[in-house]
Amino acid sequence: MEQYKVRLSQKAYNDLRGITNYISTVYLAPTTAAKKAKRIKETIQNKLSFMPQKYRLANDKYLTSKGYHRMNVENYTAFFVIIEKRKTVRVMRIIHSKREWQRLLPNPEQ
């Protein structure tokens, strides 16, 4: 079984920083925030490095046409694309599952 490289986009890194900042400021728990962001990142990297195709396509017509998949990680959703030629997974966003993710991802109709 071939292993995929997992790369986070700048927006995905910004999302992790936002998660950390939110937990740190709202719940006054910077240590917990850092651990949670690290756990999310590690889970994404571990699960997507083997058979990323097992995760369903995003349930949005435009995102599906662009090859976006999604996976749940704790109470967040990671959106990613698979670049088969390079055996790479590119994580585009990491968004809290209760947020309106359709407004945060690319869509030419918006």
A tleap script that builds the chain and sets N, CA, C and O, in Angstrom:
source leaprc.protein.ff14SB
mol = sequence {
  NMET GLU GLN TYR LYS VAL ARG LEU SER GLN
  LYS ALA TYR ASN ASP LEU ARG GLY ILE THR
  ASN TYR ILE SER THR VAL TYR LEU ALA PRO
  THR THR ALA ALA LYS LYS ALA LYS ARG ILE
  LYS GLU THR ILE GLN ASN LYS LEU SER PHE
  MET PRO GLN LYS TYR ARG LEU ALA ASN ASP
  LYS TYR LEU THR SER LYS GLY TYR HIE ARG
  MET ASN VAL GLU ASN TYR THR ALA PHE PHE
  VAL ILE ILE GLU LYS ARG LYS THR VAL ARG
  VAL MET ARG ILE ILE HIE SER LYS ARG GLU
  TRP GLN ARG LEU LEU PRO ASN PRO GLU CGLN
}
set mol.1.N position { 0.845 -1.179 0.000 }
set mol.1.CA position { 0.000 0.000 0.000 }
set mol.1.C position { 0.894 1.246 0.000 }
set mol.1.O position { 1.795 1.393 0.826 }
set mol.2.N position { 0.614 2.120 -0.940 }
set mol.2.CA position { 1.442 3.306 -1.096 }
set mol.2.C position { 1.019 4.413 -0.134 }
set mol.2.O position { -0.168 4.643 0.097 }
set mol.3.N position { 2.019 5.086 0.414 }
set mol.3.CA position { 1.754 6.165 1.358 }
set mol.3.C position { 1.685 7.507 0.631 }
set mol.3.O position { 2.449 7.762 -0.299 }
set mol.4.N position { 0.770 8.348 1.066 }
set mol.4.CA position { 0.601 9.689 0.514 }
set mol.4.C position { 1.270 10.707 1.436 }
set mol.4.O position { 1.292 10.543 2.655 }
set mol.5.N position { 1.810 11.755 0.831 }
set mol.5.CA position { 2.293 12.892 1.616 }
set mol.5.C position { 1.080 13.750 1.924 }
set mol.5.O position { 0.219 13.945 1.066 }
set mol.6.N position { 1.008 14.255 3.127 }
set mol.6.CA position { -0.106 15.113 3.518 }
set mol.6.C position { 0.445 16.502 3.770 }
set mol.6.O position { 1.331 16.690 4.603 }
set mol.7.N position { -0.090 17.478 3.040 }
set mol.7.CA position { 0.353 18.865 3.135 }
set mol.7.C position { -0.829 19.751 3.502 }
set mol.7.O position { -1.923 19.591 2.962 }
set mol.8.N position { -0.609 20.669 4.407 }
set mol.8.CA position { -1.643 21.625 4.779 }
set mol.8.C position { -1.435 22.927 4.013 }
set mol.8.O position { -0.315 23.425 3.902 }
set mol.9.N position { -2.525 23.465 3.490 }
set mol.9.CA position { -2.460 24.763 2.821 }
set mol.9.C position { -2.266 25.849 3.879 }
set mol.9.O position { -2.409 25.598 5.075 }
set mol.10.N position { -1.945 27.037 3.430 }
set mol.10.CA position { -1.796 28.151 4.362 }
set mol.10.C position { -3.111 28.416 5.096 }
set mol.10.O position { -3.107 28.731 6.286 }
set mol.11.N position { -4.233 28.289 4.389 }
set mol.11.CA position { -5.538 28.496 5.045 }
set mol.11.C position { -5.790 27.447 6.120 }
set mol.11.O position { -6.369 27.757 7.162 }
set mol.12.N position { -5.365 26.214 5.882 }
set mol.12.CA position { -5.534 25.158 6.888 }
set mol.12.C position { -4.677 25.463 8.123 }
set mol.12.O position { -5.120 25.273 9.256 }
set mol.13.N position { -3.446 25.938 7.893 }
set mol.13.CA position { -2.614 26.349 9.034 }
set mol.13.C position { -3.271 27.507 9.782 }
set mol.13.O position { -3.277 27.539 11.012 }
set mol.14.N position { -3.822 28.453 9.031 }
set mol.14.CA position { -4.525 29.573 9.672 }
set mol.14.C position { -5.726 29.083 10.464 }
set mol.14.O position { -6.025 29.610 11.535 }
set mol.15.N position { -6.415 28.077 9.942 }
set mol.15.CA position { -7.546 27.495 10.671 }
set mol.15.C position { -7.087 26.903 11.996 }
set mol.15.O position { -7.736 27.099 13.024 }
set mol.16.N position { -5.974 26.184 11.979 }
set mol.16.CA position { -5.442 25.608 13.226 }
set mol.16.C position { -5.067 26.715 14.216 }
set mol.16.O position { -5.321 26.595 15.414 }
set mol.17.N position { -4.467 27.786 13.711 }
set mol.17.CA position { -4.145 28.917 14.579 }
set mol.17.C position { -5.425 29.526 15.156 }
set mol.17.O position { -5.471 29.888 16.331 }
set mol.18.N position { -6.455 29.634 14.327 }
set mol.18.CA position { -7.731 30.172 14.796 }
set mol.18.C position { -8.360 29.302 15.870 }
set mol.18.O position { -8.922 29.812 16.840 }
set mol.19.N position { -8.266 27.995 15.700 }
set mol.19.CA position { -8.775 27.060 16.709 }
set mol.19.C position { -8.039 27.284 18.026 }
set mol.19.O position { -8.649 27.372 19.092 }
set mol.20.N position { -6.718 27.375 17.928 }
set mol.20.CA position { -5.894 27.600 19.120 }
set mol.20.C position { -6.250 28.927 19.788 }
set mol.20.O position { -6.440 28.984 21.003 }
set mol.21.N position { -6.337 29.975 19.005 }
set mol.21.CA position { -6.667 31.295 19.564 }
set mol.21.C position { -8.043 31.316 20.207 }
set mol.21.O position { -8.222 31.885 21.284 }
set mol.22.N position { -9.014 30.697 19.548 }
set mol.22.CA position { -10.372 30.679 20.081 }
set mol.22.C position { -10.420 29.969 21.438 }
set mol.22.O position { -10.950 30.509 22.409 }
set mol.23.N position { -9.874 28.782 21.493 }
set mol.23.CA position { -9.900 28.025 22.753 }
set mol.23.C position { -9.103 28.747 23.828 }
set mol.23.O position { -9.503 28.773 24.992 }
set mol.24.N position { -7.985 29.328 23.443 }
set mol.24.CA position { -7.139 30.045 24.403 }
set mol.24.C position { -7.842 31.256 25.002 }
set mol.24.O position { -7.744 31.502 26.204 }
set mol.25.N position { -8.554 32.018 24.164 }
set mol.25.CA position { -9.162 33.256 24.659 }
set mol.25.C position { -10.546 33.048 25.259 }
set mol.25.O position { -10.867 33.640 26.290 }
set mol.26.N position { -11.374 32.211 24.626 }
set mol.26.CA position { -12.737 32.017 25.135 }
set mol.26.C position { -12.737 31.149 26.382 }
set mol.26.O position { -13.434 31.450 27.350 }
set mol.27.N position { -11.967 30.084 26.363 }
set mol.27.CA position { -11.953 29.155 27.487 }
set mol.27.C position { -10.757 29.344 28.415 }
set mol.27.O position { -10.612 28.635 29.410 }
set mol.28.N position { -9.906 30.307 28.077 }
set mol.28.CA position { -8.710 30.606 28.877 }
set mol.28.C position { -7.892 29.343 29.152 }
set mol.28.O position { -7.475 29.075 30.279 }
set mol.29.N position { -7.680 28.579 28.079 }
set mol.29.CA position { -6.985 27.300 28.211 }
set mol.29.C position { -5.943 27.149 27.102 }
set mol.29.O position { -6.133 26.342 26.192 }
set mol.30.N position { -4.855 27.905 27.158 }
set mol.30.CA position { -3.864 27.842 26.075 }
set mol.30.C position { -3.186 26.487 25.926 }
set mol.30.O position { -2.869 26.084 24.807 }
set mol.31.N position { -2.959 25.783 27.010 }
set mol.31.CA position { -2.320 24.468 26.922 }
set mol.31.C position { -3.261 23.476 26.247 }
set mol.31.O position { -2.845 22.709 25.378 }
set mol.32.N position { -4.501 23.494 26.641 }
set mol.32.CA position { -5.503 22.626 26.020 }
set mol.32.C position { -5.649 22.961 24.542 }
set mol.32.O position { -5.768 22.066 23.706 }
set mol.33.N position { -5.641 24.235 24.228 }
set mol.33.CA position { -5.778 24.680 22.836 }
set mol.33.C position { -4.636 24.158 21.975 }
set mol.33.O position { -4.861 23.656 20.874 }
set mol.34.N position { -3.429 24.276 22.470 }
set mol.34.CA position { -2.255 23.807 21.712 }
set mol.34.C position { -2.311 22.294 21.515 }
set mol.34.O position { -2.002 21.792 20.435 }
set mol.35.N position { -2.704 21.575 22.559 }
set mol.35.CA position { -2.803 20.117 22.454 }
set mol.35.C position { -3.875 19.703 21.452 }
set mol.35.O position { -3.681 18.765 20.679 }
set mol.36.N position { -4.998 20.400 21.467 }
set mol.36.CA position { -6.092 20.072 20.552 }
set mol.36.C position { -5.660 20.303 19.102 }
set mol.36.O position { -5.898 19.453 18.244 }
set mol.37.N position { -5.035 21.432 18.826 }
set mol.37.CA position { -4.578 21.725 17.461 }
set mol.37.C position { -3.553 20.686 17.004 }
set mol.37.O position { -3.582 20.243 15.857 }
set mol.38.N position { -2.664 20.308 17.893 }
set mol.38.CA position { -1.660 19.289 17.556 }
set mol.38.C position { -2.326 17.948 17.273 }
set mol.38.O position { -1.956 17.250 16.329 }
set mol.39.N position { -3.300 17.595 18.086 }
set mol.39.CA position { -4.018 16.323 17.916 }
set mol.39.C position { -4.796 16.308 16.595 }
set mol.39.O position { -4.819 15.292 15.901 }
set mol.40.N position { -5.424 17.418 16.252 }
set mol.40.CA position { -6.158 17.513 14.986 }
set mol.40.C position { -5.198 17.335 13.816 }
set mol.40.O position { -5.467 16.560 12.898 }
set mol.41.N position { -4.091 18.047 13.852 }
set mol.41.CA position { -3.107 17.974 12.764 }
set mol.41.C position { -2.549 16.554 12.624 }
set mol.41.O position { -2.460 16.028 11.515 }
set mol.42.N position { -2.178 15.943 13.733 }
set mol.42.CA position { -1.621 14.584 13.692 }
set mol.42.C position { -2.643 13.569 13.198 }
set mol.42.O position { -2.303 12.664 12.436 }
set mol.43.N position { -3.887 13.712 13.626 }
set mol.43.CA position { -4.941 12.793 13.173 }
set mol.43.C position { -5.132 12.909 11.671 }
set mol.43.O position { -5.225 11.899 10.973 }
set mol.44.N position { -5.191 14.133 11.173 }
set mol.44.CA position { -5.337 14.356 9.736 }
set mol.44.C position { -4.180 13.710 8.988 }
set mol.44.O position { -4.393 12.978 8.021 }
set mol.45.N position { -2.970 13.976 9.428 }
set mol.45.CA position { -1.802 13.433 8.735 }
set mol.45.C position { -1.772 11.912 8.784 }
set mol.45.O position { -1.460 11.271 7.781 }
set mol.46.N position { -2.082 11.338 9.906 }
set mol.46.CA position { -2.060 9.873 10.025 }
set mol.46.C position { -3.146 9.200 9.202 }
set mol.46.O position { -2.882 8.206 8.526 }
set mol.47.N position { -4.351 9.724 9.248 }
set mol.47.CA position { -5.466 9.073 8.557 }
set mol.47.C position { -5.424 9.272 7.044 }
set mol.47.O position { -5.844 8.392 6.292 }
set mol.48.N position { -4.922 10.418 6.595 }
set mol.48.CA position { -4.918 10.674 5.159 }
set mol.48.C position { -3.686 10.136 4.443 }
set mol.48.O position { -3.638 10.146 3.213 }
set mol.49.N position { -2.702 9.672 5.180 }
set mol.49.CA position { -1.490 9.180 4.523 }
set mol.49.C position { -1.693 7.813 3.863 }
set mol.49.O position { -0.909 7.422 2.998 }
set mol.50.N position { -2.734 7.090 4.264 }
set mol.50.CA position { -3.061 5.799 3.646 }
set mol.50.C position { -4.511 5.811 3.173 }
set mol.50.O position { -5.422 6.076 3.957 }
set mol.51.N position { -4.717 5.532 1.926 }
set mol.51.CA position { -6.046 5.430 1.316 }
set mol.51.C position { -6.949 6.643 1.581 }
set mol.51.O position { -8.040 6.480 2.128 }
set mol.52.N position { -6.526 7.826 1.213 }
set mol.52.CA position { -7.377 9.000 1.447 }
set mol.52.C position { -8.680 8.958 0.646 }
set mol.52.O position { -9.628 9.680 0.956 }
set mol.53.N position { -8.722 8.114 -0.381 }
set mol.53.CA position { -9.918 7.991 -1.219 }
set mol.53.C position { -11.108 7.420 -0.453 }
set mol.53.O position { -12.248 7.540 -0.902 }
set mol.54.N position { -10.851 6.796 0.705 }
set mol.54.CA position { -11.954 6.188 1.460 }
set mol.54.C position { -12.890 7.238 2.067 }
set mol.54.O position { -13.995 6.914 2.502 }
set mol.55.N position { -12.443 8.485 2.092 }
set mol.55.CA position { -13.292 9.541 2.637 }
set mol.55.C position { -14.173 10.106 1.537 }
set mol.55.O position { -13.738 10.279 0.399 }
set mol.56.N position { -15.397 10.385 1.888 }
set mol.56.CA position { -16.389 10.792 0.901 }
set mol.56.C position { -16.084 12.164 0.298 }
set mol.56.O position { -15.386 12.993 0.882 }
set mol.57.N position { -16.631 12.359 -0.879 }
set mol.57.CA position { -16.542 13.663 -1.521 }
set mol.57.C position { -17.410 14.652 -0.749 }
set mol.57.O position { -18.385 14.272 -0.101 }
set mol.58.N position { -17.038 15.917 -0.831 }
set mol.58.CA position { -17.828 16.959 -0.170 }
set mol.58.C position { -19.234 16.962 -0.758 }
set mol.58.O position { -19.403 16.757 -1.960 }
set mol.59.N position { -20.233 17.189 0.068 }
set mol.59.CA position { -21.607 17.173 -0.425 }
set mol.59.C position { -22.012 18.562 -0.934 }
set mol.59.O position { -22.934 19.198 -0.424 }
set mol.60.N position { -21.295 18.990 -1.943 }
set mol.60.CA position { -21.527 20.261 -2.605 }
set mol.60.C position { -21.125 20.070 -4.063 }
set mol.60.O position { -20.024 19.597 -4.345 }
set mol.61.N position { -22.006 20.434 -4.987 }
set mol.61.CA position { -21.764 20.157 -6.406 }
set mol.61.C position { -20.452 20.778 -6.911 }
set mol.61.O position { -19.674 20.113 -7.595 }
set mol.62.N position { -20.214 22.029 -6.580 }
set mol.62.CA position { -18.989 22.683 -7.059 }
set mol.62.C position { -17.745 22.039 -6.448 }
set mol.62.O position { -16.792 21.740 -7.166 }
set mol.63.N position { -17.743 21.822 -5.138 }
set mol.63.CA position { -16.572 21.238 -4.474 }
set mol.63.C position { -16.306 19.821 -4.972 }
set mol.63.O position { -15.152 19.430 -5.152 }
set mol.64.N position { -17.361 19.059 -5.192 }
set mol.64.CA position { -17.201 17.716 -5.740 }
set mol.64.C position { -16.559 17.783 -7.118 }
set mol.64.O position { -15.697 16.965 -7.438 }
set mol.65.N position { -16.967 18.748 -7.937 }
set mol.65.CA position { -16.385 18.880 -9.280 }
set mol.65.C position { -14.899 19.219 -9.220 }
set mol.65.O position { -14.158 18.949 -10.165 }
set mol.66.N position { -14.466 19.808 -8.113 }
set mol.66.CA position { -13.054 20.148 -7.929 }
set mol.66.C position { -12.294 19.063 -7.168 }
set mol.66.O position { -11.107 19.222 -6.883 }
set mol.67.N position { -12.970 17.967 -6.838 }
set mol.67.CA position { -12.318 16.837 -6.181 }
set mol.67.C position { -12.156 16.966 -4.682 }
set mol.67.O position { -11.335 16.262 -4.094 }
set mol.68.N position { -12.909 17.838 -4.050 }
set mol.68.CA position { -12.810 18.007 -2.595 }
set mol.68.C position { -13.436 16.819 -1.874 }
set mol.68.O position { -14.557 16.409 -2.173 }
set mol.69.N position { -12.697 16.284 -0.931 }
set mol.69.CA position { -13.187 15.261 -0.016 }
set mol.69.C position { -13.301 15.901 1.360 }
set mol.69.O position { -12.831 17.015 1.590 }
set mol.70.N position { -13.937 15.167 2.269 }
set mol.70.CA position { -14.038 15.675 3.632 }
set mol.70.C position { -13.886 14.542 4.629 }
set mol.70.O position { -14.263 13.401 4.363 }
set mol.71.N position { -13.328 14.876 5.776 }
set mol.71.CA position { -13.241 13.915 6.867 }
set mol.71.C position { -13.493 14.644 8.181 }
set mol.71.O position { -13.126 15.809 8.338 }
set mol.72.N position { -14.116 13.955 9.110 }
set mol.72.CA position { -14.376 14.528 10.427 }
set mol.72.C position { -13.219 14.201 11.356 }
set mol.72.O position { -12.711 13.081 11.386 }
set mol.73.N position { -12.822 15.211 12.112 }
set mol.73.CA position { -11.767 15.068 13.108 }
set mol.73.C position { -12.277 15.766 14.366 }
set mol.73.O position { -12.362 16.992 14.428 }
set mol.74.N position { -12.611 14.960 15.355 }
set mol.74.CA position { -13.246 15.474 16.570 }
set mol.74.C position { -14.463 16.285 16.140 }
set mol.74.O position { -15.325 15.748 15.445 }
set mol.75.N position { -14.567 17.554 16.524 }
set mol.75.CA position { -15.728 18.334 16.113 }
set mol.75.C position { -15.386 19.325 14.989 }
set mol.75.O position { -15.951 20.416 14.908 }
set mol.76.N position { -14.456 18.920 14.134 }
set mol.76.CA position { -14.032 19.718 12.977 }
set mol.76.C position { -14.152 18.880 11.706 }
set mol.76.O position { -14.205 17.651 11.755 }
set mol.77.N position { -14.193 19.565 10.581 }
set mol.77.CA position { -14.207 18.897 9.285 }
set mol.77.C position { -13.008 19.393 8.495 }
set mol.77.O position { -12.799 20.597 8.343 }
set mol.78.N position { -12.227 18.450 7.998 }
set mol.78.CA position { -11.080 18.784 7.143 }
set mol.78.C position { -11.498 18.551 5.697 }
set mol.78.O position { -12.010 17.486 5.350 }
set mol.79.N position { -11.276 19.552 4.866 }
set mol.79.CA position { -11.559 19.449 3.439 }
set mol.79.C position { -10.226 19.308 2.712 }
set mol.79.O position { -9.281 20.047 2.986 }
set mol.80.N position { -10.156 18.357 1.782 }
set mol.80.CA position { -8.882 18.089 1.122 }
set mol.80.C position { -9.087 17.614 -0.302 }
set mol.80.O position { -10.169 17.168 -0.685 }
set mol.81.N position { -8.014 17.723 -1.074 }
set mol.81.CA position { -7.990 17.195 -2.438 }
set mol.81.C position { -6.840 16.200 -2.533 }
set mol.81.O position { -5.842 16.305 -1.821 }
set mol.82.N position { -7.003 15.245 -3.420 }
set mol.82.CA position { -5.981 14.217 -3.629 }
set mol.82.C position { -5.314 14.481 -4.970 }
set mol.82.O position { -5.982 14.605 -5.997 }
set mol.83.N position { -3.993 14.566 -4.947 }
set mol.83.CA position { -3.223 14.767 -6.176 }
set mol.83.C position { -2.519 13.446 -6.456 }
set mol.83.O position { -1.415 13.197 -5.971 }
set mol.84.N position { -3.178 12.606 -7.247 }
set mol.84.CA position { -2.699 11.240 -7.478 }
set mol.84.C position { -1.303 11.204 -8.109 }
set mol.84.O position { -0.465 10.394 -7.712 }
set mol.85.N position { -1.054 12.070 -9.080 }
set mol.85.CA position { 0.247 12.037 -9.776 }
set mol.85.C position { 1.415 12.174 -8.817 }
set mol.85.O position { 2.479 11.595 -9.035 }
set mol.86.N position { 1.213 12.941 -7.757 }
set mol.86.CA position { 2.289 13.184 -6.788 }
set mol.86.C position { 2.105 12.408 -5.490 }
set mol.86.O position { 2.898 12.537 -4.557 }
set mol.87.N position { 1.041 11.594 -5.442 }
set mol.87.CA position { 0.720 10.848 -4.214 }
set mol.87.C position { 0.719 11.800 -3.014 }
set mol.87.O position { 1.366 11.565 -1.993 }
set mol.88.N position { -0.037 12.878 -3.190 }
set mol.88.CA position { -0.103 13.933 -2.183 }
set mol.88.C position { -1.557 14.254 -1.868 }
set mol.88.O position { -2.419 14.245 -2.746 }
set mol.89.N position { -1.805 14.536 -0.607 }
set mol.89.CA position { -3.102 15.026 -0.159 }
set mol.89.C position { -2.881 16.464 0.301 }
set mol.89.O position { -1.992 16.740 1.107 }
set mol.90.N position { -3.687 17.359 -0.213 }
set mol.90.CA position { -3.579 18.775 0.146 }
set mol.90.C position { -4.807 19.147 0.970 }
set mol.90.O position { -5.927 19.179 0.459 }
set mol.91.N position { -4.580 19.427 2.250 }
set mol.91.CA position { -5.667 19.826 3.145 }
set mol.91.C position { -5.907 21.318 2.925 }
set mol.91.O position { -5.021 22.147 3.132 }
set mol.92.N position { -7.126 21.635 2.500 }
set mol.92.CA position { -7.437 23.013 2.136 }
set mol.92.C position { -7.970 23.832 3.311 }
set mol.92.O position { -7.599 24.992 3.485 }
set mol.93.N position { -8.840 23.224 4.113 }
set mol.93.CA position { -9.428 23.938 5.258 }
set mol.93.C position { -9.711 22.950 6.378 }
set mol.93.O position { -9.900 21.756 6.146 }
set mol.94.N position { -9.738 23.480 7.612 }
set mol.94.CA position { -10.143 22.729 8.796 }
set mol.94.C position { -11.149 23.628 9.514 }
set mol.94.O position { -10.780 24.648 10.095 }
set mol.95.N position { -12.416 23.238 9.466 }
set mol.95.CA position { -13.499 24.119 9.894 }
set mol.95.C position { -14.349 23.420 10.951 }
set mol.95.O position { -14.633 22.228 10.840 }
set mol.96.N position { -14.750 24.167 11.972 }
set mol.96.CA position { -15.632 23.595 12.983 }
set mol.96.C position { -16.887 23.081 12.300 }
set mol.96.O position { -17.440 23.743 11.423 }
set mol.97.N position { -17.329 21.914 12.698 }
set mol.97.CA position { -18.450 21.245 12.034 }
set mol.97.C position { -19.761 22.022 12.102 }
set mol.97.O position { -20.638 21.814 11.263 }
set mol.98.N position { -19.911 22.904 13.071 }
set mol.98.CA position { -21.152 23.678 13.187 }
set mol.98.C position { -21.132 24.960 12.367 }
set mol.98.O position { -22.155 25.634 12.243 }
set mol.99.N position { -19.987 25.298 11.814 }
set mol.99.CA position { -19.911 26.521 11.002 }
set mol.99.C position { -20.496 26.282 9.618 }
set mol.99.O position { -20.574 25.143 9.156 }
set mol.100.N position { -20.896 27.338 8.973 }
set mol.100.CA position { -21.415 27.250 7.613 }
set mol.100.C position { -20.230 27.167 6.647 }
set mol.100.O position { -19.793 28.174 6.090 }
set mol.101.N position { -19.725 25.957 6.462 }
set mol.101.CA position { -18.514 25.771 5.676 }
set mol.101.C position { -18.689 26.182 4.223 }
set mol.101.O position { -17.703 26.506 3.561 }
set mol.102.N position { -19.921 26.179 3.703 }
set mol.102.CA position { -20.139 26.554 2.310 }
set mol.102.C position { -19.700 27.989 2.047 }
set mol.102.O position { -19.310 28.323 0.928 }
set mol.103.N position { -19.762 28.828 3.056 }
set mol.103.CA position { -19.356 30.226 2.901 }
set mol.103.C position { -17.842 30.403 3.018 }
set mol.103.O position { -17.315 31.459 2.669 }
set mol.104.N position { -17.146 29.386 3.502 }
set mol.104.CA position { -15.707 29.501 3.742 }
set mol.104.C position { -14.845 28.841 2.688 }
set mol.104.O position { -13.629 29.031 2.664 }
set mol.105.N position { -15.472 28.063 1.810 }
set mol.105.CA position { -14.736 27.366 0.763 }
set mol.105.C position { -15.002 28.021 -0.582 }
set mol.105.O position { -16.007 28.714 -0.742 }
set mol.106.N position { -14.119 27.815 -1.549 }
set mol.106.CA position { -14.273 28.494 -2.836 }
set mol.106.C position { -15.539 28.064 -3.576 }
set mol.106.O position { -15.872 26.881 -3.643 }
set mol.107.N position { -16.224 29.045 -4.119 }
set mol.107.CA position { -17.394 28.773 -4.929 }
set mol.107.C position { -17.584 29.950 -5.882 }
set mol.107.O position { -17.763 31.081 -5.429 }
set mol.108.N position { -17.547 29.710 -7.183 }
set mol.108.CA position { -17.620 30.805 -8.143 }
set mol.108.C position { -18.979 31.521 -8.152 }
set mol.108.O position { -19.092 32.634 -8.667 }
set mol.109.N position { -20.002 30.884 -7.587 }
set mol.109.CA position { -21.329 31.481 -7.597 }
set mol.109.C position { -21.514 32.493 -6.485 }
set mol.109.O position { -22.541 33.172 -6.444 }
set mol.110.N position { -20.560 32.616 -5.590 }
set mol.110.CA position { -20.708 33.538 -4.464 }
set mol.110.C position { -20.172 34.901 -4.830 }
set mol.110.O position { -20.207 35.819 -4.011 }
savepdb mol mol.pdb
quit
